[in-house]
């Protein structure tokens, strides 16, 4: 008797494949996986940007953040590059998507979408409220 061993999918991959599944459902384009990866990277970059800015303000490093654009540019750019390397190889992507389809639930999908919305809201709040710390 053959036993099927299912690997656990971490939350980062699950979040990506929720975005991927939404794009797959609504897109007829053959390159939808690139757009899904870009949109997911956008959400993660928003979250990372917000966390970096909040930490620099809380640690009193806002003067350093004003002078150094690399503190924002490099982490955000690296998110896009790393996600393209992780998620765009087609064979691995399809294997992981099949695994996602087996373990997905509406509750987890709702949380992933809520997390995406939260990343944008946090980004906008950081931009609006952080202006007084980071403007000249």
C-alpha positions, -999 to +999 in steps of 0.1 A: +000+000+000+014+033-011+012+061+014+010+097+002+031+120+023+020+156+021+045+183+029+033+212+050+032+245+031+045+275+049+025+306+052+046+326+027+040+300+000+003+297+009-001+335+007+015+335-027-006+307-041-038+324-029-029+354-050-018+330-078-052+312-077-071+345-079-051+356-109-056+322-125-093+324-120-098+358-135-070+359-162-070+345-197-034+356-202-007+329-205+017+350-184-006+354-155+020+337-132+043+366-138+016+391-129+006+370-098+043+370-087+045+407-092+014+414-072+025+392-044+059+409-044+041+442-042+022+431-011+053+418+006+073+449-004+046+472+010+048+452+043+086+453+044+087+490+036+062+498+063+081+477+089+115+493+080+101+529+082+083+521+115+115+506+130+136+536+118+112+560+134+109+540+166+147+536+169+152+573+162+170+567+130+148+590+109+177+613+100+196+583+086+165+572+067+162+607+052+198+606+039+200+569+028+176+558+000+192+524+000+176+515+033+143+515+014+153+506-021+174+475-015+150+455+006+120+462-016+140+454-048+153+422-032+118+411-024+109+412-061+141+394-072+139+367-046+102+360-053+109+357-091+136+331-084+114+312-059+080+312-077+086+315-114+102+281-123+072+265-140+076+229-129+081+237-093+053+262-094+028+237-107+038+211-081+034+236-053+001+248-067-013+212-068-002+209-031-019+242-024-052+231-040-052+200-017-047+219+016-065+252+009-095+263+030-118+293+028-106+305+062-069+304+052-077+321+019-097+348+037-068+354+061-043+356+031-065+381+013-070+401+046-032+400+050-028+415+015-052+443+023-035+449+056-002+453+039-016+480+017-034+498+045-002+497+067+018+510+037-006+539+032-007+547+070+031+546+071+033+571+042+007+594+056+019+594+092+056+590+085+058+622+064+063+644+095+094+623+104+109+618+070+103+651+052+128+679+053 
